[in-house]
Amino acid sequence: MASSTTTTEPQVQAPPAAVPPARDPWRRPWREPAIASPIITALVIALVSVGVVGFQSLKGDIRDTEARLTEEIRDTEVRLREEIKASEARQREDLRALSDKLDRVLESLLAARS
């Protein structure tokens, strides 16, 4: 007998199609290794380059300072030698003047004793 009643079979629903979750299109690609590796490499190269340039600049500044200080030391040595020579000349003159005064004092004492 054919029954007109249909049996209701539980209908299995197909799982919904895999819908990607909503994501921020600007943030997601940066995390991909194919994108992140070149960016990180470029940043590292840039930092190293800046460091090298900064070091070279610092090295040049140190050389300039060294040259300036060397010149100042030479100038100071020359000035000190001149001051020493002038001081020695003044001391010799003072010694002669003192010697002359002592000679006169001795002559005066000898003249007074005789």
C-alpha positions, 0 to 999 in steps of 0.5 A: 500500500502506498501511503501518502504520508511521507516520513520525515527524515531528519535532514542533514544540513550541509555545513556552511561554506568556510567563510573567512572571518572578517579580518583587518586587511592591513594587519594580516599580510604583515604577519605572513613570512613571505612579507615579514622576512624582507621587511625585517631584513630591510630594516636590519640592513637600514639600521646597520647602514645607519650605524656604520655611517654614524660610526664613520662620522664619529671616527672622523670627529675623533680624528679631527679632535685628535689633530686639533689637540695635537696642534694645541699641545705643540703650541703649548709646548712652544709657549712653555719653552719660550716662557722658561727661556724668558724666566731663565734670562730674568733669573740670570739678570737678577743673579748678576744684579744680586752679585753686583750688590753683594760685591759692593757690600763686601767692598764697603765692609772691607773699606770700613774695616781698614 
